[in-house]
Amino acid sequence: MPASGGTSRWSRWRKKQSLESVGLLGTAALLIAGVVLPAPFVIESSGPTFNTVGQFEDHQLVSIEGAQTYPSDGKLDLTTVYVKGGPAGQVNAVNVLLGWFNPTDTVLPQDAVYDPTLTGQEVDDSNAAAMQTSQEDSVAAALDYLDEPYKTTLQVHASIPDTPADGVLEPGDTLLAMDSEPITELDQLRDGLDEAGDKGIDLTLQRGDETVTRHLDLTRSEDTGRWQLGVYLTPEYDFPFTVDFELEQVGGPSAGMMFALGVIEELTPGSMVGSEHVAGTGTITPQGEVGPIGGIRQKLEGSADAGARYFLAPSGNCNEVKGYVPDGLDVIEVETLGEAVNAVEQAAVGNISNLPSCGTR
């Protein structure tokens, strides 16, 4: 009996040890799988800031040649976001869990950020192109604000399928005139299309070495009610001076507003921002309209870490701001470049109490 009881206890102990071993092996397998297996998410975290009226790697970040420029005593920071995951390199499950528990990170489904059909190289190329366009648009917006003349040429990038322009207008066509009136800017073209309406227009084009005129029926937008050509247009600018942006590591269009402010600051006597430290984000159109961006919570955090006192936020992002503003940072809501300039000038003298704040004050 003693021998039999001992054997029974030994068997139970061996069984318990085996179950614990299986449990440990299972946990280890899950941990290894979490590290190795990719997860279909991206993680946004705060990135560095860059002073648009300062230097970067021993070069003026925004340098202007061919015009009188003036130094600034303060800082106008563009803000960035680190994005981990996506077509260029997926994150694993452990990264995602850590991101969820980090209050300054945001975890998003990969498809909510990237077109699932794009490769990593295509995403990089798209971001680089968007940055290039935002830089050119920022100069146009700054000059428009300063009432400085420049020339704009509109080129056809592509026709929209199943519209009257499809098969009539070709990529590379340059728009010269509409009903014999020279086309000088996008707003003028839009107003002319609305005036023509269902009558259509006679459009004069430069196509290679030829100048051709084509009658074109117009299509009406269901969203805005405005009349359209049915093409994607690319503006080509002829500025009165040269502007170089010494920042190759950052992609996308979200620095447009801060680039425009930097150009205005450098072209204007005195220091618009005073000695204050202002950061911000937002896309910009040549007409000075400020648009929303992604990752604003991370940009708020990065701005506070960099020592900024004020942050310019697009109105379209206000619903994401409240409750996520770091201590010591004042948020100012802006919709246009003019409002952004006014906000910077008021921040310079510490007088922002009457400015909209996305409901954070």
ZIJOFEN-V375631 format. One record per backbone hydrogen bond with DSSP energy under -1.0 kcal/mol. CO is the residue of the C=O (numbers start at 1). NH is the residue of the N-H. If there is no record, write none. Layout:
# ZIJOFEN-V375631
co:CO nh:NH
co:CO nh:NH
This chain:
# ZIJOFEN-V375631
co:1 nh:5
co:2 nh:6
co:3 nh:7
co:4 nh:8
co:5 nh:9
co:6 nh:10
co:7 nh:11
co:8 nh:12
co:9 nh:13
co:10 nh:14
co:11 nh:15
co:12 nh:16
co:13 nh:17
co:14 nh:18
co:15 nh:19
co:16 nh:20
co:17 nh:21
co:18 nh:22
co:19 nh:23
co:20 nh:24
co:21 nh:25
co:22 nh:26
co:23 nh:27
co:24 nh:28
co:25 nh:29
co:26 nh:30
co:27 nh:31
co:28 nh:32
co:29 nh:33
co:30 nh:34
co:31 nh:35
co:32 nh:36
co:33 nh:37
co:34 nh:94
co:39 nh:41
co:40 nh:110
co:42 nh:108
co:43 nh:84
co:44 nh:106
co:45 nh:82
co:50 nh:78
co:51 nh:54
co:54 nh:61
co:59 nh:56
co:61 nh:246
co:63 nh:244
co:65 nh:242
co:75 nh:278
co:76 nh:52
co:77 nh:280
co:78 nh:50
co:80 nh:47
co:82 nh:45
co:84 nh:43
co:86 nh:89
co:91 nh:39
co:92 nh:96
co:93 nh:97
co:94 nh:98
co:95 nh:99
co:96 nh:100
co:97 nh:101
co:102 nh:105
co:106 nh:44
co:108 nh:42
co:109 nh:112
co:110 nh:113
co:110 nh:114
co:115 nh:118
co:119 nh:123
co:120 nh:124
co:121 nh:125
co:122 nh:126
co:123 nh:127
co:124 nh:128
co:125 nh:129
co:126 nh:130
co:127 nh:131
co:127 nh:252
co:128 nh:132
co:129 nh:133
co:130 nh:134
co:131 nh:135
co:132 nh:136
co:133 nh:137
co:134 nh:138
co:135 nh:139
co:136 nh:140
co:137 nh:141
co:138 nh:142
co:139 nh:143
co:140 nh:144
co:141 nh:145
co:142 nh:146
co:143 nh:148
co:151 nh:238
co:153 nh:236
co:154 nh:175
co:155 nh:234
co:156 nh:172
co:158 nh:232
co:160 nh:163
co:163 nh:166
co:165 nh:168
co:165 nh:169
co:170 nh:173
co:173 nh:156
co:174 nh:206
co:176 nh:183
co:177 nh:204
co:178 nh:181
co:181 nh:178
co:185 nh:189
co:186 nh:190
co:187 nh:191
co:188 nh:192
co:189 nh:193
co:190 nh:194
co:191 nh:195
co:192 nh:196
co:193 nh:197
co:196 nh:199
co:197 nh:200
co:201 nh:216
co:202 nh:179
co:203 nh:214
co:204 nh:176
co:204 nh:177
co:205 nh:212
co:206 nh:174
co:207 nh:210
co:210 nh:207
co:212 nh:205
co:214 nh:203
co:216 nh:201
co:219 nh:228
co:221 nh:225
co:226 nh:221
co:228 nh:219
co:230 nh:160
co:232 nh:157
co:232 nh:158
co:234 nh:155
co:236 nh:153
co:238 nh:151
co:242 nh:65
co:244 nh:63
co:245 nh:247
co:253 nh:256
co:254 nh:282
co:255 nh:259
co:256 nh:260
co:257 nh:261
co:258 nh:262
co:259 nh:263
co:260 nh:264
co:261 nh:265
co:262 nh:266
co:263 nh:267
co:266 nh:70
co:271 nh:274
co:273 nh:276
co:276 nh:75
co:277 nh:309
co:277 nh:310
co:278 nh:77
co:279 nh:312
co:282 nh:257
co:283 nh:291
co:285 nh:288
co:288 nh:337
co:289 nh:285
co:291 nh:283
co:295 nh:299
co:296 nh:300
co:297 nh:301
co:298 nh:302
co:299 nh:303
co:300 nh:304
co:301 nh:305
co:302 nh:306
co:303 nh:308
co:304 nh:307
co:309 nh:330
co:310 nh:279
co:311 nh:332
co:312 nh:281
co:313 nh:334
co:314 nh:317
co:315 nh:318
co:317 nh:320
co:318 nh:321
co:318 nh:322
co:321 nh:324
co:326 nh:329
co:330 nh:311
co:332 nh:313
co:334 nh:315
co:335 nh:290
co:336 nh:340
co:337 nh:341
co:338 nh:342
co:339 nh:343
co:340 nh:344
co:341 nh:345
co:342 nh:346
co:343 nh:347
co:344 nh:348
co:346 nh:351
co:347 nh:350
co:352 nh:355
co:356 nh:333
co:357 nh:360
